[in-house]
Amino acid sequence: MTPWLLPLLLLLLVGPPTVRPAPPTCYSRMLGLSREITGDFQSLQATEPSEPCVRYLPRLYLDIHNYCVLAKLRDFVASPQCWKVAQVDVLKDKVRKLYTIMNSFCRRDLVFLSDDCNALEYPMPATTILPDRQG
């Protein structure tokens, strides 16, 4: 048996080495956290619709590619406290974290594709993938 054949056979029997996923990037962290915040906000509105402080919170539908998102995050954190609803404080902490990530750590990774502030007032419609136009 040749010297290189034994390691090859062992590799085939054992299998390839495990592959570890890449650590999250700044962009993926911002995107994931913005989706989590939007979902939490919608859940909060569904579970606490009659609570006055929840009713008057600024709408929170986030698009990290919209320049107005930074002002939207600041407005949400500065909104009045909801002492009776602990979910609001948790949500504000997440919003504060996203703002810090966007404004400090990942500032260079941001690419704003829009500055339409009205687009952040309503939920984003589900996006569909367009067919590839190869002709």
A tleap script that builds the chain and sets N, CA, C and O, in Angstrom:
source leaprc.protein.ff14SB
mol = sequence {
  NMET THR PRO TRP LEU LEU PRO LEU LEU LEU
  LEU LEU LEU VAL GLY PRO PRO THR VAL ARG
  PRO ALA PRO PRO THR CYS TYR SER ARG MET
  LEU GLY LEU SER ARG GLU ILE THR GLY ASP
  PHE GLN SER LEU GLN ALA THR GLU PRO SER
  GLU PRO CYS VAL ARG TYR LEU PRO ARG LEU
  TYR LEU ASP ILE HIE ASN TYR CYS VAL LEU
  ALA LYS LEU ARG ASP PHE VAL ALA SER PRO
  GLN CYS TRP LYS VAL ALA GLN VAL ASP VAL
  LEU LYS ASP LYS VAL ARG LYS LEU TYR THR
  ILE MET ASN SER PHE CYS ARG ARG ASP LEU
  VAL PHE LEU SER ASP ASP CYS ASN ALA LEU
  GLU TYR PRO MET PRO ALA THR THR ILE LEU
  PRO ASP ARG GLN CGLY
}
set mol.1.N position { 0.853 -1.177 0.000 }
set mol.1.CA position { 0.000 0.000 0.000 }
set mol.1.C position { 0.899 1.240 0.000 }
set mol.1.O position { 1.866 1.310 0.759 }
set mol.2.N position { 0.579 2.208 -0.846 }
set mol.2.CA position { 1.396 3.409 -0.932 }
set mol.2.C position { 1.110 4.323 0.250 }
set mol.2.O position { 0.016 4.264 0.811 }
set mol.3.N position { 2.071 5.177 0.652 }
set mol.3.CA position { 1.909 6.009 1.842 }
set mol.3.C position { 0.742 7.006 1.742 }
set mol.3.O position { 0.165 7.347 2.775 }
set mol.4.N position { 0.382 7.470 0.586 }
set mol.4.CA position { -0.695 8.466 0.468 }
set mol.4.C position { -2.069 7.824 0.399 }
set mol.4.O position { -3.076 8.513 0.561 }
set mol.5.N position { -2.134 6.511 0.161 }
set mol.5.CA position { -3.409 5.823 0.023 }
set mol.5.C position { -4.107 5.642 1.368 }
set mol.5.O position { -5.330 5.752 1.440 }
set mol.6.N position { -3.358 5.366 2.432 }
set mol.6.CA position { -3.951 5.155 3.751 }
set mol.6.C position { -4.689 6.407 4.254 }
set mol.6.O position { -5.834 6.286 4.688 }
set mol.7.N position { -4.081 7.606 4.213 }
set mol.7.CA position { -4.836 8.799 4.655 }
set mol.7.C position { -6.080 9.054 3.813 }
set mol.7.O position { -7.102 9.506 4.329 }
set mol.8.N position { -5.995 8.767 2.526 }
set mol.8.CA position { -7.157 8.963 1.654 }
set mol.8.C position { -8.287 8.016 2.033 }
set mol.8.O position { -9.450 8.416 2.078 }
set mol.9.N position { -7.945 6.769 2.303 }
set mol.9.CA position { -8.961 5.795 2.718 }
set mol.9.C position { -9.586 6.181 4.052 }
set mol.9.O position { -10.798 6.056 4.232 }
set mol.10.N position { -8.767 6.648 4.983 }
set mol.10.CA position { -9.287 7.076 6.281 }
set mol.10.C position { -10.226 8.272 6.128 }
set mol.10.O position { -11.262 8.340 6.789 }
set mol.11.N position { -9.870 9.195 5.274 }
set mol.11.CA position { -10.721 10.368 5.043 }
set mol.11.C position { -12.064 9.952 4.465 }
set mol.11.O position { -13.101 10.496 4.844 }
set mol.12.N position { -12.050 8.993 3.550 }
set mol.12.CA position { -13.301 8.513 2.963 }
set mol.12.C position { -14.163 7.787 3.986 }
set mol.12.O position { -15.389 7.889 3.946 }
set mol.13.N position { -13.539 7.057 4.899 }
set mol.13.CA position { -14.284 6.330 5.918 }
set mol.13.C position { -14.843 7.257 6.994 }
set mol.13.O position { -15.986 7.097 7.420 }
set mol.14.N position { -14.052 8.210 7.425 }
set mol.14.CA position { -14.453 9.121 8.491 }
set mol.14.C position { -15.379 10.210 7.967 }
set mol.14.O position { -16.294 10.633 8.673 }
set mol.15.N position { -15.159 10.660 6.767 }
set mol.15.CA position { -15.946 11.749 6.193 }
set mol.15.C position { -15.152 13.029 6.201 }
set mol.15.O position { -14.094 13.104 6.825 }
set mol.16.N position { -15.650 14.030 5.520 }
set mol.16.CA position { -14.926 15.308 5.480 }
set mol.16.C position { -14.983 15.997 6.839 }
set mol.16.O position { -15.890 15.740 7.631 }
set mol.17.N position { -14.025 16.862 7.106 }
set mol.17.CA position { -14.062 17.595 8.381 }
set mol.17.C position { -15.307 18.469 8.444 }
set mol.17.O position { -15.822 18.925 7.424 }
set mol.18.N position { -15.776 18.690 9.664 }
set mol.18.CA position { -16.984 19.501 9.828 }
set mol.18.C position { -16.722 20.934 9.400 }
set mol.18.O position { -15.642 21.485 9.616 }
set mol.19.N position { -17.716 21.507 8.801 }
set mol.19.CA position { -17.615 22.878 8.327 }
set mol.19.C position { -18.371 23.764 9.303 }
set mol.19.O position { -19.536 23.513 9.609 }
set mol.20.N position { -17.720 24.769 9.775 }
set mol.20.CA position { -18.358 25.717 10.689 }
set mol.20.C position { -18.901 26.893 9.890 }
set mol.20.O position { -18.231 27.387 8.983 }
set mol.21.N position { -20.116 27.348 10.220 }
set mol.21.CA position { -20.643 28.509 9.487 }
set mol.21.C position { -19.828 29.751 9.812 }
set mol.21.O position { -19.224 29.868 10.879 }
set mol.22.N position { -19.831 30.654 8.876 }
set mol.22.CA position { -19.115 31.917 9.071 }
set mol.22.C position { -19.816 32.732 10.157 }
set mol.22.O position { -21.039 32.668 10.280 }
set mol.23.N position { -19.067 33.487 10.936 }
set mol.23.CA position { -19.711 34.326 11.953 }
set mol.23.C position { -20.581 35.391 11.281 }
set mol.23.O position { -20.333 35.769 10.136 }
set mol.24.N position { -21.582 35.862 11.986 }
set mol.24.CA position { -22.455 36.872 11.375 }
set mol.24.C position { -21.683 38.149 11.044 }
set mol.24.O position { -20.783 38.562 11.776 }
set mol.25.N position { -22.055 38.749 9.942 }
set mol.25.CA position { -21.442 40.014 9.546 }
set mol.25.C position { -22.228 41.149 10.172 }
set mol.25.O position { -23.308 40.936 10.724 }
set mol.26.N position { -21.693 42.343 10.088 }
set mol.26.CA position { -22.412 43.523 10.577 }
set mol.26.C position { -23.767 43.622 9.875 }
set mol.26.O position { -24.799 43.842 10.508 }
set mol.27.N position { -23.737 43.456 8.573 }
set mol.27.CA position { -24.969 43.584 7.789 }
set mol.27.C position { -25.998 42.543 8.207 }
set mol.27.O position { -27.167 42.874 8.402 }
set mol.28.N position { -25.578 41.289 8.346 }
set mol.28.CA position { -26.543 40.257 8.712 }
set mol.28.C position { -27.086 40.488 10.115 }
set mol.28.O position { -28.253 40.197 10.380 }
set mol.29.N position { -26.263 41.003 11.011 }
set mol.29.CA position { -26.719 41.314 12.374 }
set mol.29.C position { -27.750 42.433 12.347 }
set mol.29.O position { -28.774 42.348 13.026 }
set mol.30.N position { -27.493 43.482 11.571 }
set mol.30.CA position { -28.458 44.592 11.468 }
set mol.30.C position { -29.766 44.112 10.858 }
set mol.30.O position { -30.845 44.446 11.348 }
set mol.31.N position { -29.673 43.337 9.801 }
set mol.31.CA position { -30.858 42.856 9.109 }
set mol.31.C position { -31.676 41.944 10.021 }
set mol.31.O position { -32.896 42.087 10.108 }
set mol.32.N position { -31.022 41.024 10.691 }
set mol.32.CA position { -31.726 40.114 11.590 }
set mol.32.C position { -32.381 40.843 12.749 }
set mol.32.O position { -33.526 40.555 13.097 }
set mol.33.N position { -31.667 41.779 13.346 }
set mol.33.CA position { -32.214 42.527 14.481 }
set mol.33.C position { -33.371 43.423 14.037 }
set mol.33.O position { -34.350 43.561 14.770 }
set mol.34.N position { -33.281 44.028 12.865 }
set mol.34.CA position { -34.383 44.878 12.390 }
set mol.34.C position { -35.638 44.044 12.140 }
set mol.34.O position { -36.746 44.489 12.437 }
set mol.35.N position { -35.473 42.846 11.601 }
set mol.35.CA position { -36.635 41.962 11.389 }
set mol.35.C position { -37.226 41.511 12.718 }
set mol.35.O position { -38.445 41.436 12.874 }
set mol.36.N position { -36.356 41.214 13.665 }
set mol.36.CA position { -36.822 40.808 14.994 }
set mol.36.C position { -37.605 41.938 15.661 }
set mol.36.O position { -38.655 41.696 16.256 }
set mol.37.N position { -37.108 43.155 15.566 }
set mol.37.CA position { -37.781 44.311 16.167 }
set mol.37.C position { -39.138 44.537 15.513 }
set mol.37.O position { -40.128 44.765 16.208 }
set mol.38.N position { -39.194 44.477 14.186 }
set mol.38.CA position { -40.456 44.676 13.481 }
set mol.38.C position { -41.471 43.617 13.904 }
set mol.38.O position { -42.636 43.936 14.139 }
set mol.39.N position { -41.041 42.373 14.001 }
set mol.39.CA position { -41.937 41.297 14.440 }
set mol.39.C position { -42.403 41.495 15.867 }
set mol.39.O position { -43.580 41.294 16.169 }
set mol.40.N position { -41.495 41.886 16.750 }
set mol.40.CA position { -41.854 42.130 18.149 }
set mol.40.C position { -42.842 43.287 18.267 }
set mol.40.O position { -43.759 43.241 19.087 }
set mol.41.N position { -42.657 44.319 17.455 }
set mol.41.CA position { -43.567 45.467 17.490 }
set mol.41.C position { -44.972 45.047 17.051 }
set mol.41.O position { -45.961 45.427 17.679 }
set mol.42.N position { -45.056 44.272 15.988 }
set mol.42.CA position { -46.360 43.803 15.519 }
set mol.42.C position { -47.019 42.909 16.560 }
set mol.42.O position { -48.230 42.984 16.767 }
set mol.43.N position { -46.232 42.069 17.212 }
set mol.43.CA position { -46.747 41.210 18.276 }
set mol.43.C position { -47.242 42.047 19.453 }
set mol.43.O position { -48.290 41.750 20.027 }
set mol.44.N position { -46.502 43.081 19.810 }
set mol.44.CA position { -46.888 43.975 20.900 }
set mol.44.C position { -48.219 44.664 20.590 }
set mol.44.O position { -49.087 44.764 21.457 }
set mol.45.N position { -48.373 45.132 19.367 }
set mol.45.CA position { -49.624 45.784 18.985 }
set mol.45.C position { -50.796 44.809 19.027 }
set mol.45.O position { -51.919 45.207 19.338 }
set mol.46.N position { -50.548 43.544 18.719 }
set mol.46.CA position { -51.617 42.544 18.724 }
set mol.46.C position { -51.999 42.127 20.149 }
set mol.46.O position { -53.170 41.861 20.420 }
set mol.47.N position { -51.018 42.070 21.060 }
set mol.47.CA position { -51.303 41.602 22.414 }
set mol.47.C position { -51.732 42.712 23.368 }
set mol.47.O position { -52.436 42.445 24.342 }
set mol.48.N position { -51.324 43.939 23.111 }
set mol.48.CA position { -51.647 45.063 24.006 }
set mol.48.C position { -52.300 46.225 23.250 }
set mol.48.O position { -51.874 47.369 23.414 }
set mol.49.N position { -53.322 45.963 22.427 }
set mol.49.CA position { -53.867 47.062 21.612 }
set mol.49.C position { -54.609 48.129 22.411 }
set mol.49.O position { -54.706 49.275 21.972 }
set mol.50.N position { -55.131 47.763 23.578 }
set mol.50.CA position { -55.917 48.746 24.331 }
set mol.50.C position { -55.067 49.583 25.278 }
set mol.50.O position { -55.551 50.587 25.802 }
set mol.51.N position { -53.849 49.208 25.507 }
set mol.51.CA position { -52.965 49.969 26.391 }
set mol.51.C position { -52.630 51.304 25.728 }
set mol.51.O position { -52.061 51.318 24.636 }
set mol.52.N position { -52.975 52.433 26.370 }
set mol.52.CA position { -52.775 53.741 25.732 }
set mol.52.C position { -51.339 54.011 25.293 }
set mol.52.O position { -51.127 54.556 24.210 }
set mol.53.N position { -50.360 53.648 26.097 }
set mol.53.CA position { -48.981 53.963 25.711 }
set mol.53.C position { -48.550 53.156 24.491 }
set mol.53.O position { -47.737 53.632 23.699 }
set mol.54.N position { -49.074 51.958 24.325 }
set mol.54.CA position { -48.748 51.147 23.151 }
set mol.54.C position { -49.399 51.749 21.914 }
set mol.54.O position { -48.815 51.770 20.831 }
set mol.55.N position { -50.618 52.237 22.099 }
set mol.55.CA position { -51.343 52.833 20.975 }
set mol.55.C position { -50.635 54.051 20.405 }
set mol.55.O position { -50.714 54.314 19.205 }
set mol.56.N position { -49.938 54.801 21.265 }
set mol.56.CA position { -49.319 56.045 20.822 }
set mol.56.C position { -47.822 55.927 20.527 }
set mol.56.O position { -47.159 56.931 20.267 }
set mol.57.N position { -47.300 54.720 20.565 }
set mol.57.CA position { -45.898 54.548 20.169 }
set mol.57.C position { -45.755 54.822 18.679 }
set mol.57.O position { -46.677 54.550 17.911 }
set mol.58.N position { -44.617 55.355 18.261 }
set mol.58.CA position { -44.402 55.531 16.819 }
set mol.58.C position { -44.417 54.172 16.129 }
set mol.58.O position { -43.970 53.171 16.690 }
set mol.59.N position { -44.933 54.154 14.915 }
set mol.59.CA position { -44.940 52.903 14.155 }
set mol.59.C position { -43.507 52.455 13.933 }
set mol.59.O position { -42.594 53.272 13.815 }
set mol.60.N position { -43.328 51.156 13.877 }
set mol.60.CA position { -41.970 50.639 13.809 }
set mol.60.C position { -41.869 49.529 12.768 }
set mol.60.O position { -41.832 48.344 13.100 }
set mol.61.N position { -41.826 49.935 11.519 }
set mol.61.CA position { -41.593 49.007 10.418 }
set mol.61.C position { -40.251 49.407 9.817 }
set mol.61.O position { -40.134 50.453 9.177 }
set mol.62.N position { -39.260 48.584 10.023 }
set mol.62.CA position { -37.890 48.986 9.726 }
set mol.62.C position { -37.386 48.451 8.395 }
set mol.62.O position { -37.649 47.312 8.009 }
set mol.63.N position { -36.663 49.306 7.721 }
set mol.63.CA position { -35.942 48.941 6.511 }
set mol.63.C position { -34.559 49.567 6.657 }
set mol.63.O position { -34.413 50.785 6.556 }
set mol.64.N position { -33.552 48.741 6.892 }
set mol.64.CA position { -32.225 49.297 7.163 }
set mol.64.C position { -31.587 49.933 5.941 }
set mol.64.O position { -30.511 50.522 6.036 }
set mol.65.N position { -32.244 49.818 4.793 }
set mol.65.CA position { -31.727 50.453 3.575 }
set mol.65.C position { -32.336 51.833 3.346 }
set mol.65.O position { -32.018 52.498 2.361 }
set mol.66.N position { -33.204 52.261 4.247 }
set mol.66.CA position { -33.870 53.551 4.162 }
set mol.66.C position { -33.167 54.511 5.128 }
set mol.66.O position { -33.058 54.226 6.321 }
set mol.67.N position { -32.698 55.630 4.617 }
set mol.67.CA position { -31.959 56.584 5.438 }
set mol.67.C position { -32.775 57.065 6.641 }
set mol.67.O position { -32.205 57.369 7.689 }
set mol.68.N position { -34.073 57.135 6.504 }
set mol.68.CA position { -34.942 57.632 7.579 }
set mol.68.C position { -35.020 56.681 8.771 }
set mol.68.O position { -35.558 57.049 9.815 }
set mol.69.N position { -34.498 55.478 8.633 }
set mol.69.CA position { -34.597 54.507 9.713 }
set mol.69.C position { -33.872 54.993 10.968 }
set mol.69.O position { -34.306 54.684 12.078 }
set mol.70.N position { -32.795 55.733 10.823 }
set mol.70.CA position { -32.068 56.222 11.995 }
set mol.70.C position { -32.927 57.189 12.814 }
set mol.70.O position { -32.954 57.112 14.042 }
set mol.71.N position { -33.617 58.086 12.140 }
set mol.71.CA position { -34.515 59.009 12.844 }
set mol.71.C position { -35.686 58.253 13.468 }
set mol.71.O position { -36.128 58.581 14.569 }
set mol.72.N position { -36.183 57.247 12.764 }
set mol.72.CA position { -37.291 56.436 13.278 }
set mol.72.C position { -36.871 55.722 14.563 }
set mol.72.O position { -37.644 55.665 15.519 }
set mol.73.N position { -35.670 55.186 14.593 }
set mol.73.CA position { -35.172 54.508 15.792 }
set mol.73.C position { -35.018 55.488 16.953 }
set mol.73.O position { -35.381 55.176 18.088 }
set mol.74.N position { -34.477 56.679 16.664 }
set mol.74.CA position { -34.330 57.705 17.715 }
set mol.74.C position { -35.685 58.106 18.268 }
set mol.74.O position { -35.845 58.224 19.483 }
set mol.75.N position { -36.669 58.318 17.392 }
set mol.75.CA position { -38.010 58.712 17.835 }
set mol.75.C position { -38.638 57.640 18.716 }
set mol.75.O position { -39.297 57.953 19.708 }
set mol.76.N position { -38.436 56.393 18.357 }
set mol.76.CA position { -39.040 55.314 19.132 }
set mol.76.C position { -38.438 55.243 20.530 }
set mol.76.O position { -39.164 55.087 21.512 }
set mol.77.N position { -37.129 55.356 20.624 }
set mol.77.CA position { -36.473 55.298 21.936 }
set mol.77.C position { -36.871 56.498 22.788 }
set mol.77.O position { -36.986 56.370 24.007 }
set mol.78.N position { -37.082 57.656 22.176 }
set mol.78.CA position { -37.435 58.875 22.913 }
set mol.78.C position { -38.917 58.954 23.262 }
set mol.78.O position { -39.322 59.865 23.985 }
set mol.79.N position { -39.727 58.040 22.777 }
set mol.79.CA position { -41.160 58.087 23.056 }
set mol.79.C position { -41.415 57.831 24.541 }
set mol.79.O position { -40.575 57.246 25.223 }
set mol.80.N position { -42.577 58.269 25.043 }
set mol.80.CA position { -42.864 58.132 26.481 }
set mol.80.C position { -42.773 56.682 26.955 }
set mol.80.O position { -43.010 55.737 26.203 }
set mol.81.N position { -42.422 56.551 28.222 }
set mol.81.CA position { -42.292 55.224 28.822 }
set mol.81.C position { -43.651 54.564 29.021 }
set mol.81.O position { -44.648 55.238 29.284 }
set mol.82.N position { -43.679 53.259 28.895 }
set mol.82.CA position { -44.860 52.460 29.216 }
set mol.82.C position { -44.519 51.653 30.461 }
set mol.82.O position { -43.993 50.545 30.359 }
set mol.83.N position { -44.811 52.195 31.617 }
set mol.83.CA position { -44.409 51.532 32.859 }
set mol.83.C position { -45.146 50.220 33.073 }
set mol.83.O position { -44.623 49.308 33.712 }
set mol.84.N position { -46.360 50.123 32.539 }
set mol.84.CA position { -47.163 48.919 32.775 }
set mol.84.C position { -46.822 47.779 31.819 }
set mol.84.O position { -47.169 46.629 32.088 }
set mol.85.N position { -46.158 48.073 30.725 }
set mol.85.CA position { -45.917 47.053 29.700 }
set mol.85.C position { -44.411 46.798 29.582 }
set mol.85.O position { -43.677 47.587 28.987 }
set mol.86.N position { -43.973 45.678 30.163 }
set mol.86.CA position { -42.547 45.347 30.163 }
set mol.86.C position { -42.029 45.084 28.754 }
set mol.86.O position { -40.853 45.320 28.476 }
set mol.87.N position { -42.893 44.598 27.857 }
set mol.87.CA position { -42.474 44.311 26.482 }
set mol.87.C position { -41.954 45.558 25.775 }
set mol.87.O position { -41.064 45.469 24.930 }
set mol.88.N position { -42.503 46.713 26.118 }
set mol.88.CA position { -42.079 47.956 25.483 }
set mol.88.C position { -40.638 48.279 25.873 }
set mol.88.O position { -39.844 48.706 25.035 }
set mol.89.N position { -40.307 48.074 27.141 }
set mol.89.CA position { -38.928 48.335 27.580 }
set mol.89.C position { -37.942 47.392 26.894 }
set mol.89.O position { -36.849 47.806 26.508 }
set mol.90.N position { -38.326 46.134 26.745 }
set mol.90.CA position { -37.469 45.167 26.058 }
set mol.90.C position { -37.285 45.583 24.600 }
set mol.90.O position { -36.183 45.520 24.054 }
set mol.91.N position { -38.388 46.009 23.983 }
set mol.91.CA position { -38.334 46.441 22.592 }
set mol.91.C position { -37.458 47.683 22.439 }
set mol.91.O position { -36.685 47.781 21.486 }
set mol.92.N position { -37.571 48.623 23.362 }
set mol.92.CA position { -36.745 49.825 23.303 }
set mol.92.C position { -35.262 49.496 23.455 }
set mol.92.O position { -34.412 50.135 22.835 }
set mol.93.N position { -34.957 48.499 24.282 }
set mol.93.CA position { -33.554 48.077 24.416 }
set mol.93.C position { -33.027 47.521 23.099 }
set mol.93.O position { -31.891 47.799 22.716 }
set mol.94.N position { -33.846 46.737 22.407 }
set mol.94.CA position { -33.429 46.193 21.112 }
set mol.94.C position { -33.254 47.307 20.086 }
set mol.94.O position { -32.315 47.286 19.290 }
set mol.95.N position { -34.162 48.277 20.110 }
set mol.95.CA position { -34.081 49.408 19.183 }
set mol.95.C position { -32.814 50.213 19.460 }
set mol.95.O position { -32.111 50.613 18.532 }
set mol.96.N position { -32.532 50.444 20.716 }
set mol.96.CA position { -31.318 51.178 21.103 }
set mol.96.C position { -30.072 50.425 20.628 }
set mol.96.O position { -29.121 51.035 20.140 }
set mol.97.N position { -30.085 49.108 20.773 }
set mol.97.CA position { -28.957 48.283 20.333 }
set mol.97.C position { -28.775 48.384 18.819 }
set mol.97.O position { -27.652 48.534 18.339 }
set mol.98.N position { -29.879 48.303 18.062 }
set mol.98.CA position { -29.791 48.408 16.609 }
set mol.98.C position { -29.262 49.780 16.201 }
set mol.98.O position { -28.429 49.882 15.301 }
set mol.99.N position { -29.740 50.828 16.855 }
set mol.99.CA position { -29.277 52.178 16.536 }
set mol.99.C position { -27.762 52.292 16.772 }
set mol.99.O position { -27.040 52.867 15.958 }
set mol.100.N position { -27.301 51.742 17.886 }
set mol.100.CA position { -25.868 51.800 18.196 }
set mol.100.C position { -25.058 51.024 17.167 }
set mol.100.O position { -24.007 51.482 16.719 }
set mol.101.N position { -25.550 49.856 16.798 }
set mol.101.CA position { -24.850 49.045 15.794 }
set mol.101.C position { -24.782 49.797 14.470 }
set mol.101.O position { -23.732 49.849 13.831 }
set mol.102.N position { -25.907 50.378 14.063 }
set mol.102.CA position { -25.958 51.068 12.776 }
set mol.102.C position { -25.132 52.346 12.770 }
set mol.102.O position { -24.494 52.671 11.769 }
set mol.103.N position { -25.142 53.064 13.873 }
set mol.103.CA position { -24.519 54.374 13.919 }
set mol.103.C position { -23.038 54.315 14.308 }
set mol.103.O position { -22.294 55.262 14.052 }
set mol.104.N position { -22.608 53.211 14.921 }
set mol.104.CA position { -21.221 53.138 15.378 }
set mol.104.C position { -20.456 51.998 14.724 }
set mol.104.O position { -19.590 52.218 13.877 }
set mol.105.N position { -20.783 50.795 15.122 }
set mol.105.CA position { -19.990 49.635 14.722 }
set mol.105.C position { -20.049 49.339 13.228 }
set mol.105.O position { -19.036 48.985 12.625 }
set mol.106.N position { -21.217 49.480 12.632 }
set mol.106.CA position { -21.395 49.054 11.237 }
set mol.106.C position { -21.640 50.221 10.286 }
set mol.106.O position { -22.153 50.028 9.184 }
set mol.107.N position { -21.286 51.392 10.696 }
set mol.107.CA position { -21.561 52.585 9.895 }
set mol.107.C position { -21.036 52.459 8.464 }
set mol.107.O position { -21.707 52.875 7.520 }
set mol.108.N position { -19.860 51.896 8.302 }
set mol.108.CA position { -19.251 51.786 6.966 }
set mol.108.C position { -19.916 50.719 6.107 }
set mol.108.O position { -19.774 50.737 4.884 }
set mol.109.N position { -20.636 49.795 6.723 }
set mol.109.CA position { -21.282 48.721 5.976 }
set mol.109.C position { -22.662 49.109 5.450 }
set mol.109.O position { -23.256 48.371 4.664 }
set mol.110.N position { -23.168 50.252 5.875 }
set mol.110.CA position { -24.519 50.660 5.477 }
set mol.110.C position { -24.548 51.247 4.078 }
set mol.110.O position { -23.683 52.033 3.694 }
set mol.111.N position { -25.555 50.849 3.334 }
set mol.111.CA position { -25.821 51.438 2.022 }
set mol.111.C position { -27.302 51.791 2.013 }
set mol.111.O position { -28.161 50.909 2.048 }
set mol.112.N position { -27.590 53.072 1.966 }
set mol.112.CA position { -28.983 53.503 1.955 }
set mol.112.C position { -29.461 53.606 0.512 }
set mol.112.O position { -28.855 54.294 -0.310 }
set mol.113.N position { -30.546 52.918 0.220 }
set mol.113.CA position { -31.087 52.896 -1.132 }
set mol.113.C position { -32.291 53.820 -1.283 }
set mol.113.O position { -32.783 54.039 -2.390 }
set mol.114.N position { -32.758 54.357 -0.161 }
set mol.114.CA position { -33.961 55.184 -0.197 }
set mol.114.C position { -33.912 56.195 0.941 }
set mol.114.O position { -33.203 56.006 1.930 }
set mol.115.N position { -34.678 57.268 0.784 }
set mol.115.CA position { -34.878 58.204 1.892 }
set mol.115.C position { -36.351 58.568 1.988 }
set mol.115.O position { -36.700 59.707 2.298 }
set mol.116.N position { -37.206 57.598 1.719 }
set mol.116.CA position { -38.654 57.767 1.757 }
set mol.116.C position { -39.159 57.463 3.163 }
set mol.116.O position { -39.401 56.308 3.513 }
set mol.117.N position { -39.313 58.511 3.959 }
set mol.117.CA position { -39.715 58.332 5.355 }
set mol.117.C position { -41.132 57.766 5.485 }
set mol.117.O position { -41.423 57.058 6.449 }
set mol.118.N position { -42.002 58.062 4.545 }
set mol.118.CA position { -43.366 57.527 4.601 }
set mol.118.C position { -43.389 56.009 4.452 }
set mol.118.O position { -44.314 55.355 4.933 }
set mol.119.N position { -42.390 55.448 3.796 }
set mol.119.CA position { -42.348 53.996 3.608 }
set mol.119.C position { -42.160 53.265 4.930 }
set mol.119.O position { -42.464 52.076 5.025 }
set mol.120.N position { -41.663 53.959 5.951 }
set mol.120.CA position { -41.450 53.335 7.255 }
set mol.120.C position { -42.682 53.403 8.151 }
set mol.120.O position { -42.647 52.929 9.287 }
set mol.121.N position { -43.752 53.976 7.662 }
set mol.121.CA position { -44.967 54.085 8.462 }
set mol.121.C position { -45.873 52.868 8.330 }
set mol.121.O position { -46.777 52.684 9.145 }
set mol.122.N position { -45.652 52.059 7.346 }
set mol.122.CA position { -46.533 50.914 7.083 }
set mol.122.C position { -45.696 49.672 6.841 }
set mol.122.O position { -44.564 49.766 6.367 }
set mol.123.N position { -46.241 48.514 7.162 }
set mol.123.CA position { -45.458 47.286 6.972 }
set mol.123.C position { -45.057 47.098 5.525 }
set mol.123.O position { -45.783 47.464 4.601 }
set mol.124.N position { -43.875 46.513 5.351 }
set mol.124.CA position { -43.396 46.243 4.003 }
set mol.124.C position { -44.160 45.046 3.448 }
set mol.124.O position { -44.344 44.054 4.154 }
set mol.125.N position { -44.607 45.122 2.201 }
set mol.125.CA position { -45.264 43.952 1.617 }
set mol.125.C position { -44.241 42.843 1.421 }
set mol.125.O position { -43.045 43.093 1.270 }
set mol.126.N position { -44.739 41.622 1.427 }
set mol.126.CA position { -43.840 40.486 1.212 }
set mol.126.C position { -43.224 40.607 -0.174 }
set mol.126.O position { -43.918 40.838 -1.164 }
set mol.127.N position { -41.942 40.451 -0.222 }
set mol.127.CA position { -41.266 40.575 -1.510 }
set mol.127.C position { -41.242 39.226 -2.203 }
set mol.127.O position { -41.147 38.176 -1.567 }
set mol.128.N position { -41.329 39.281 -3.492 }
set mol.128.CA position { -41.243 38.061 -4.277 }
set mol.128.C position { -39.999 38.137 -5.130 }
set mol.128.O position { -39.552 39.222 -5.502 }
set mol.129.N position { -39.455 37.005 -5.433 }
set mol.129.CA position { -38.254 36.957 -6.250 }
set mol.129.C position { -38.688 36.938 -7.706 }
set mol.129.O position { -39.444 36.067 -8.136 }
set mol.130.N position { -38.200 37.906 -8.448 }
set mol.130.CA position { -38.541 37.991 -9.863 }
set mol.130.C position { -37.764 36.953 -10.651 }
set mol.130.O position { -36.625 36.639 -10.308 }
set mol.131.N position { -38.366 36.417 -11.700 }
set mol.131.CA position { -37.641 35.439 -12.502 }
set mol.131.C position { -36.416 36.073 -13.152 }
set mol.131.O position { -36.412 37.261 -13.476 }
set mol.132.N position { -35.404 35.280 -13.331 }
set mol.132.CA position { -34.161 35.749 -13.938 }
set mol.132.C position { -34.408 36.034 -15.419 }
set mol.132.O position { -34.909 35.179 -16.149 }
set mol.133.N position { -34.055 37.232 -15.851 }
set mol.133.CA position { -34.294 37.631 -17.252 }
set mol.133.C position { -33.061 37.355 -18.088 }
set mol.133.O position { -32.290 38.262 -18.401 }
set mol.134.N position { -32.890 36.130 -18.433 }
set mol.134.CA position { -31.784 35.763 -19.315 }
set mol.134.C position { -32.368 35.486 -20.672 }
set mol.134.O position { -33.117 34.524 -20.842 }
set mol.135.N position { -32.053 36.276 -21.600 }
set mol.135.CA position { -32.745 36.121 -22.869 }
set mol.135.C position { -31.882 36.036 -23.992 }
set mol.135.O position { -32.352 35.903 -25.123 }
savepdb mol mol.pdb
quit
